Amino acid sequence: MIEFITEIQKKLIKTNKVSVLSGKNILLGITAGIAAYKTAHLVRLFIKAGANVQVVMTPASKDFVTPLTLSTLSKNPVHSTFFDKEDENEEWNNHVDLGLWADYMIVAPTTANTISKMANGTCDNLLLAVYLSAKCKVYFAPAMDLDMYKHQTTKKNIEKLIGFGNVMIPPEVGELASGLVGEGRMAEPENIISFMEKDIMASLPLRNKKIMITAGPTYEAIDPVRFIGNHSSGKMGFELANTAAELGAEVTLISGPSCEKLQNNSIKRVDIVSAEDMYNAANSLYNDVDIAILAAAVADYKPAIVQAKKIKKEEQQLTIELTQTKDILASLGKVKNNQFLVGFALETDNELENAKSKLRRKNLDMIILNSLNDKGAGFKSATNKITIIDAKEQVKEFELKTKKEVAADILNEIIKKINA
């Protein structure tokens, strides 16, 4: 076992730390403060973190940093007005669409003037219209001179913005544009990124949780050429892994042969071939996880004898003796301590009864029932239709959805249970 654990560790993909901003849509609002020159670097850092960036500028902010610079770095057009009066073919910049596009919005630098307008609902430019339309979390990074920042009206406006649910990225102490030294400098771009990452991570429901997920088929060798397998693509398990990582979990995916690709580079992947491989991998990693979701379609039987050479086509009939594979789910259920253990049941008849029996026999906390009788569910499909049964045998049915949506449903139900 020690030797196998070493091999498992070798198979884990080693990657650099992946930002929680990766794949997210970031809307950067820029106002007319001298600190606007730093936003070129800020855009670069967002892009480096893997985010998609669009920029909205107030008209006056273009005196401090050019739209050309920001559009080049963000690889998107920069918006500053509702439309270009000099171009009769110019399309309307829809503030509602921009607000809905964003996963997170940040206004940096945020001048005293813009803070006042945001706090009091003034809407006299595109940036403010987008802010009032945004449905996402909004961050703001004040930038102004010391006396302006400490003025009572500014303090009250900041308090109002925070009271609305906006998040302030505190200004830093240093030399200001006036030559004074004090509080009021916009946070450095690196610190803005770090602040947002920590704030977002703190709100993710699976932060600090370790999750092991199995996916795909197993191949059971008959000879060096042939094998026994099934039609599983692994898509459901891969979607679970990607979604769990997005929710803040530290994910290890044990995958049989699959063409599916992971979308989140933070996920550690262990590639296996046979049921025996998956059994060893799952049991070696199980003690170190909080949640285990076994979505793989593991072979129940394997050839009793694996031929050393390719079997020749000589006889009209060929009989292959099969023997049971080790039951991975049952083995984990026997040694379960504080882990939340989830299994899958793919059934063709007596679906609920069979799934509930499996739930009890294997000491599971939850089982996900698939029926091959449901159109659009099962192997090699982009969709799935599930029924979730918990440890109390309470049943919750879901409509046909994409497997990504199904993954979110499953993880949401797990989160409810572990937080109950």
C-alpha positions as CSV (number, residue, x, y, z in Angstrom):
1,M,0.0,0.0,0.0
2,I,2.8,2.4,0.8
3,E,4.3,1.9,-2.7
4,F,0.9,2.5,-4.2
5,I,0.3,5.7,-2.3
6,T,3.7,7.0,-3.6
7,E,2.5,6.3,-7.1
8,I,-0.7,8.1,-6.5
9,Q,1.1,11.1,-5.3
10,K,3.3,11.0,-8.4
11,K,0.2,11.1,-10.6
12,L,-1.2,14.2,-8.9
13,I,-0.9,17.1,-11.3
14,K,1.4,19.8,-9.8
15,T,0.2,23.3,-10.7
16,N,0.7,26.8,-9.5
17,K,-1.9,28.3,-7.3
18,V,-5.0,29.1,-9.3
19,S,-6.8,32.4,-8.6
20,V,-10.4,32.3,-7.6
21,L,-10.8,35.1,-10.2
22,S,-10.0,32.6,-13.0
23,G,-12.8,32.5,-15.5
24,K,-14.7,35.3,-13.8
25,N,-16.1,38.3,-15.6
26,I,-14.6,41.5,-14.0
27,L,-16.1,44.9,-14.8
28,L,-13.6,47.6,-14.0
29,G,-14.9,51.2,-13.5
30,I,-12.3,54.0,-13.7
31,T,-12.9,57.5,-12.5
32,A,-10.9,60.7,-12.9
33,G,-8.2,60.4,-10.2
34,I,-4.5,60.5,-10.7
35,A,-4.4,56.9,-9.5
36,A,-6.1,56.0,-12.8
37,Y,-2.7,55.5,-14.3
38,K,-2.3,52.3,-12.2
39,T,-5.4,50.7,-13.8
40,A,-3.3,49.5,-16.8
41,H,-1.3,47.3,-14.4
42,L,-4.5,46.3,-12.6
43,V,-6.1,45.1,-15.9
44,R,-2.9,43.1,-16.6
45,L,-3.1,41.4,-13.2
46,F,-6.8,40.5,-13.7
47,I,-5.9,38.9,-17.1
48,K,-3.0,37.1,-15.5
49,A,-5.3,35.7,-12.9
50,G,-7.4,34.3,-15.7
51,A,-10.3,36.7,-15.5
52,N,-12.3,38.3,-18.4
53,V,-12.1,42.1,-18.2
54,Q,-14.3,44.9,-19.5
55,V,-13.6,48.5,-18.7
56,V,-16.0,51.4,-18.2
57,M,-14.5,54.9,-17.8
58,T,-15.9,58.2,-16.9
59,P,-15.3,60.7,-19.7
60,A,-12.9,62.7,-17.5
61,S,-10.8,59.7,-16.5
62,K,-9.5,59.5,-20.1
63,D,-7.3,62.5,-19.3
64,F,-5.3,60.2,-17.0
65,V,-5.1,56.9,-18.9
66,T,-6.1,56.2,-22.5
67,P,-8.9,53.8,-23.6
68,L,-6.5,52.5,-26.3
69,T,-4.1,51.2,-23.6
70,L,-6.9,49.6,-21.6
71,S,-8.6,48.0,-24.6
72,T,-5.3,46.6,-25.8
73,L,-4.6,45.0,-22.4
74,S,-8.2,43.8,-21.7
75,K,-8.7,42.7,-25.3
76,N,-12.2,44.3,-25.2
77,P,-13.5,47.7,-26.3
78,V,-13.5,50.3,-23.6
79,H,-16.9,52.0,-22.8
80,S,-17.2,55.6,-21.6
81,T,-20.4,57.0,-23.2
82,F,-23.8,55.6,-24.1
83,F,-23.0,56.2,-27.7
84,D,-20.5,58.1,-29.9
85,K,-22.3,61.2,-31.3
86,E,-19.7,61.5,-34.1
87,D,-20.4,58.0,-35.4
88,E,-23.9,57.5,-36.7
89,N,-23.3,53.7,-36.9
90,E,-22.1,53.5,-33.3
91,E,-24.2,51.0,-31.2
92,W,-25.8,51.9,-27.9
93,N,-23.7,50.8,-25.0
94,N,-26.3,49.0,-22.9
95,H,-25.6,49.6,-19.2
96,V,-28.0,46.8,-18.2
97,D,-26.1,44.2,-20.3
98,L,-22.8,45.3,-18.9
99,G,-24.1,45.1,-15.4
100,L,-25.6,41.6,-15.9
101,W,-22.4,40.4,-17.6
102,A,-20.2,40.9,-14.6
103,D,-19.5,38.4,-11.9
104,Y,-17.8,41.2,-9.9
105,M,-17.5,44.9,-10.4
106,I,-14.8,47.1,-9.1
107,V,-14.5,50.9,-9.3
108,A,-10.9,51.9,-9.0
109,P,-9.9,54.6,-8.4
110,T,-13.1,55.8,-6.8
111,T,-12.9,59.6,-6.4
112,A,-14.8,61.6,-3.7
113,N,-17.1,62.8,-6.4
114,T,-18.0,59.4,-7.7
115,I,-18.4,58.0,-4.1
116,S,-20.9,60.8,-3.5
117,K,-22.8,60.0,-6.7
118,M,-22.8,56.3,-6.0
119,A,-24.1,56.8,-2.4
120,N,-26.9,59.2,-3.5
121,G,-28.0,57.6,-6.7
122,T,-26.8,60.2,-9.1
123,C,-26.7,58.8,-12.6
124,D,-25.0,61.3,-15.0
125,N,-22.6,59.0,-16.9
126,L,-22.3,55.4,-18.2
127,L,-20.3,54.2,-15.3
128,L,-22.9,55.2,-12.7
129,A,-25.7,53.7,-14.9
130,V,-23.8,50.4,-15.0
131,Y,-23.2,50.6,-11.2
132,L,-26.9,51.1,-10.5
133,S,-27.7,48.2,-12.9
134,A,-25.2,45.7,-11.5
135,K,-26.5,42.6,-9.8
136,C,-23.1,41.4,-8.7
137,K,-20.9,42.3,-5.7
138,V,-19.3,45.7,-6.1
139,Y,-15.9,46.7,-4.8
140,F,-14.7,50.3,-4.6
141,A,-11.1,51.6,-4.0
142,P,-11.1,55.2,-2.7
143,A,-8.4,57.5,-4.0
144,M,-8.2,61.1,-3.0
145,D,-6.2,63.6,-0.9
146,L,-5.9,63.2,2.9
147,D,-8.3,66.0,3.8
148,M,-10.9,64.9,1.3
149,Y,-10.8,61.3,2.6
150,K,-11.2,62.4,6.2
151,H,-14.0,64.9,5.5
152,Q,-17.2,64.1,7.3
153,T,-19.3,64.0,4.1
154,T,-16.9,61.5,2.5
155,K,-17.0,59.3,5.6
156,K,-20.8,59.4,5.6
157,N,-21.0,58.5,1.9
158,I,-18.6,55.6,2.3
159,E,-20.7,54.3,5.2
160,K,-23.8,54.5,3.0
161,L,-22.0,52.6,0.2
162,I,-20.9,49.9,2.6
163,G,-24.5,49.8,4.1
164,F,-25.8,49.1,0.6
165,G,-23.6,45.9,0.5
166,N,-20.6,47.4,-1.5
167,V,-17.2,46.4,-0.3
168,M,-14.5,49.0,0.3
169,I,-10.9,48.1,-0.5
170,P,-9.2,50.4,2.1
171,P,-6.9,53.2,0.8
172,E,-3.2,53.0,1.8
173,V,-1.0,55.5,3.6
174,G,1.7,57.1,1.5
175,E,2.7,60.1,-0.5
176,L,-0.3,61.8,-2.2
177,A,-0.6,63.8,-5.4
178,S,-0.6,67.0,-3.3
179,G,2.7,66.2,-1.8
180,L,1.2,65.4,1.6
181,V,1.8,62.0,3.2
182,G,-1.2,60.2,4.7
183,E,-4.2,58.0,4.1
184,G,-5.9,58.3,0.8
185,R,-3.7,56.5,-1.8
186,M,-5.6,53.9,-3.9
187,A,-4.5,50.4,-2.9
188,E,-1.8,49.1,-5.1
189,P,-3.0,46.8,-7.9
190,E,-1.4,43.7,-6.3
191,N,-3.2,44.5,-3.1
192,I,-6.5,45.0,-4.8
193,I,-6.2,41.6,-6.4
194,S,-5.2,40.0,-3.1
195,F,-8.1,41.7,-1.3
196,M,-10.7,40.5,-3.8
197,E,-9.4,37.0,-3.8
198,K,-9.5,36.7,0.0
199,D,-12.9,38.3,0.2
200,I,-14.4,36.0,-2.5
201,M,-12.8,32.9,-1.0
202,A,-14.2,33.7,2.4
203,S,-17.7,33.7,1.0
204,L,-17.4,30.3,-0.9
205,P,-19.4,27.6,0.7
206,L,-16.9,24.8,0.2
207,R,-13.8,26.7,1.3
208,N,-11.4,24.6,3.4
209,K,-13.2,21.4,2.3
210,K,-11.3,18.6,0.7
211,I,-13.4,16.6,-1.9
212,M,-12.5,13.4,-3.6
213,I,-14.5,12.6,-6.8
214,T,-14.4,9.6,-9.0
215,A,-15.3,9.7,-12.7
216,G,-15.4,7.8,-16.0
217,P,-15.4,4.1,-16.8
218,T,-12.9,1.4,-15.8
219,Y,-11.3,-0.9,-18.3
220,E,-10.8,-4.6,-17.3
221,A,-8.2,-6.3,-19.4
222,I,-9.0,-9.5,-21.2
223,D,-5.6,-9.7,-22.9
224,P,-3.0,-7.1,-24.0
225,V,-5.5,-5.8,-26.7
226,R,-9.0,-6.2,-25.4
227,F,-10.9,-5.1,-22.4
228,I,-14.3,-5.1,-20.7
229,G,-15.7,-1.6,-20.2
230,N,-18.8,0.5,-20.4
231,H,-20.2,3.6,-22.1
232,S,-19.4,6.2,-19.4
233,S,-17.8,9.4,-20.7
234,G,-16.9,10.7,-17.2
235,K,-18.7,14.0,-18.0
236,M,-20.8,14.0,-14.8
237,G,-17.8,13.5,-12.6
238,F,-15.8,16.1,-14.4
239,E,-18.6,18.7,-14.0
240,L,-18.8,17.9,-10.3
241,A,-15.1,18.4,-10.0
242,N,-15.1,21.7,-11.8
243,T,-18.1,23.0,-9.9
244,A,-16.7,22.0,-6.5
245,A,-13.5,23.8,-7.3
246,E,-15.5,26.9,-8.2
247,L,-17.2,26.7,-4.8
248,G,-13.8,26.8,-3.1
249,A,-13.1,23.2,-2.4
250,E,-9.7,21.5,-2.7
251,V,-10.6,18.8,-5.3
252,T,-8.9,15.5,-6.2
253,L,-10.4,13.7,-9.2
254,I,-9.8,10.0,-9.7
255,S,-10.6,9.4,-13.4
256,G,-10.8,6.3,-15.5
257,P,-10.1,6.5,-19.2
258,S,-11.9,9.7,-20.4
259,C,-11.6,12.3,-23.1
260,E,-13.1,15.0,-20.8
261,K,-11.0,18.0,-19.8
262,L,-10.9,19.8,-16.5
263,Q,-11.6,23.6,-16.7
264,N,-10.0,24.4,-13.3
265,N,-6.2,23.9,-13.1
266,S,-6.4,23.8,-9.3
267,I,-7.9,20.3,-9.4
268,K,-5.6,17.4,-8.7
269,R,-6.2,14.6,-11.1
270,V,-5.3,10.9,-10.7
271,D,-5.6,8.8,-13.8
272,I,-6.4,5.1,-13.4
273,V,-7.5,2.3,-15.7
274,S,-9.0,-0.6,-13.8
275,A,-11.4,-1.1,-10.9
276,E,-8.5,-2.3,-8.8
277,D,-6.6,0.9,-9.6
278,M,-9.6,3.0,-8.6
279,Y,-10.2,1.0,-5.4
280,N,-6.6,1.5,-4.3
281,A,-6.6,5.2,-5.2
282,A,-9.9,6.0,-3.5
283,N,-8.9,4.1,-0.3
284,S,-5.5,5.7,-0.1
285,L,-6.9,9.2,-0.4
286,Y,-10.1,8.8,1.6
287,N,-8.9,9.4,5.1
288,D,-7.8,12.9,4.1
289,V,-11.1,14.2,2.6
290,D,-14.2,15.7,4.0
291,I,-16.5,14.7,1.2
292,A,-16.3,11.8,-1.3
293,I,-18.5,11.7,-4.4
294,L,-18.3,8.4,-6.3
295,A,-19.7,9.1,-9.7
296,A,-17.5,6.7,-11.7
297,A,-19.1,3.8,-13.6
298,V,-16.9,1.0,-12.2
299,A,-17.0,-2.5,-13.6
300,D,-18.7,-5.0,-11.4
301,Y,-16.9,-7.9,-13.0
302,K,-13.5,-8.5,-14.5
303,P,-11.8,-11.5,-16.3
304,A,-10.6,-14.1,-13.7
305,I,-7.5,-14.6,-15.8
306,V,-5.9,-12.0,-18.0
307,Q,-4.2,-13.6,-21.0
308,A,-0.5,-12.7,-21.4
309,K,-0.8,-12.8,-25.2
310,K,-3.6,-11.7,-27.6
311,I,-6.3,-14.3,-28.0
312,K,-6.4,-15.6,-31.5
313,K,-9.7,-15.9,-33.5
314,E,-9.8,-19.6,-33.7
315,E,-12.9,-21.0,-32.1
316,Q,-16.6,-20.2,-32.9
317,Q,-17.3,-19.5,-29.3
318,L,-15.1,-18.0,-26.5
319,T,-16.0,-18.3,-22.9
320,I,-14.4,-15.9,-20.4
321,E,-14.7,-16.5,-16.7
322,L,-15.5,-13.4,-14.8
323,T,-15.0,-12.6,-11.1
324,Q,-16.3,-9.7,-9.0
325,T,-14.3,-6.6,-8.6
326,K,-13.8,-5.0,-5.2
327,D,-16.7,-2.8,-4.1
328,I,-15.2,0.7,-3.7
329,L,-18.3,2.4,-2.3
330,A,-18.9,-0.3,0.3
331,S,-15.2,-0.3,1.3
332,L,-15.4,3.4,2.0
333,G,-18.7,3.1,3.9
334,K,-17.1,0.5,6.2
335,V,-14.3,2.8,7.3
336,K,-16.3,6.1,7.1
337,N,-15.5,8.4,10.0
338,N,-16.6,12.0,9.6
339,Q,-16.7,12.0,5.8
340,F,-19.8,12.8,3.8
341,L,-20.1,9.8,1.4
342,V,-22.1,10.1,-1.8
343,G,-22.8,7.3,-4.3
344,F,-24.6,7.0,-7.6
345,A,-27.1,4.4,-8.7
346,L,-27.8,3.8,-12.4
347,E,-31.0,1.7,-12.6
348,T,-33.3,0.3,-15.2
349,D,-36.0,-1.2,-13.0
350,N,-37.3,-0.8,-9.4
351,E,-35.2,2.4,-9.4
352,L,-36.2,3.9,-6.0
353,E,-36.1,0.5,-4.1
354,N,-32.8,-0.4,-5.5
355,A,-31.2,3.0,-4.8
356,K,-32.5,3.0,-1.2
357,S,-31.2,-0.5,-0.7
358,K,-27.8,0.6,-1.9
359,L,-27.9,3.7,0.3
360,R,-28.4,1.4,3.4
361,R,-26.1,-1.4,2.5
362,K,-23.1,0.8,1.7
363,N,-23.6,3.2,4.6
364,L,-24.0,6.3,2.4
365,D,-25.1,9.8,3.4
366,M,-26.6,10.4,0.0
367,I,-27.3,8.6,-3.2
368,I,-27.9,10.0,-6.7
369,L,-30.3,8.0,-8.7
370,N,-30.2,7.9,-12.5
371,S,-32.7,5.9,-14.6
372,L,-31.9,4.8,-18.1
373,N,-35.7,5.0,-18.7
374,D,-35.5,8.8,-18.5
375,K,-34.9,10.3,-21.9
376,G,-31.8,12.5,-21.9
377,A,-30.2,10.8,-18.9
378,G,-27.4,8.3,-18.7
379,F,-24.1,7.8,-20.5
380,K,-22.6,10.1,-23.2
381,S,-25.3,12.7,-22.8
382,A,-24.9,16.4,-22.2
383,T,-27.9,16.3,-19.9
384,N,-29.0,14.3,-16.9
385,K,-32.1,13.7,-14.7
386,I,-31.5,12.8,-11.1
387,T,-33.3,12.0,-7.9
388,I,-31.5,12.6,-4.7
389,I,-32.1,10.4,-1.7
390,D,-30.6,11.4,1.7
391,A,-29.7,9.3,4.7
392,K,-33.2,9.5,6.0
393,E,-34.4,8.2,2.7
394,Q,-36.1,11.5,1.9
395,V,-36.5,11.8,-1.9
396,K,-36.0,14.9,-4.0
397,E,-36.6,14.8,-7.8
398,F,-35.1,17.2,-10.3
399,E,-36.0,18.1,-13.9
400,L,-33.8,17.2,-16.9
401,K,-30.9,19.7,-16.9
402,T,-27.4,20.0,-18.3
403,K,-24.8,18.1,-16.4
404,K,-23.2,21.3,-15.2
405,E,-26.5,22.3,-13.7
406,V,-27.0,18.9,-12.2
407,A,-23.5,19.1,-10.6
408,A,-24.6,22.4,-9.0
409,D,-27.8,20.8,-7.7
410,I,-25.9,17.9,-6.2
411,L,-23.3,20.1,-4.5
412,N,-26.0,22.5,-3.2
413,E,-27.8,19.6,-1.5
414,I,-24.5,18.4,0.0
415,I,-23.8,21.9,1.3
416,K,-27.2,22.0,2.9
417,K,-26.6,18.7,4.6
418,I,-23.1,19.4,6.0
419,N,-24.3,22.8,7.3
420,A,-27.5,21.5,8.8
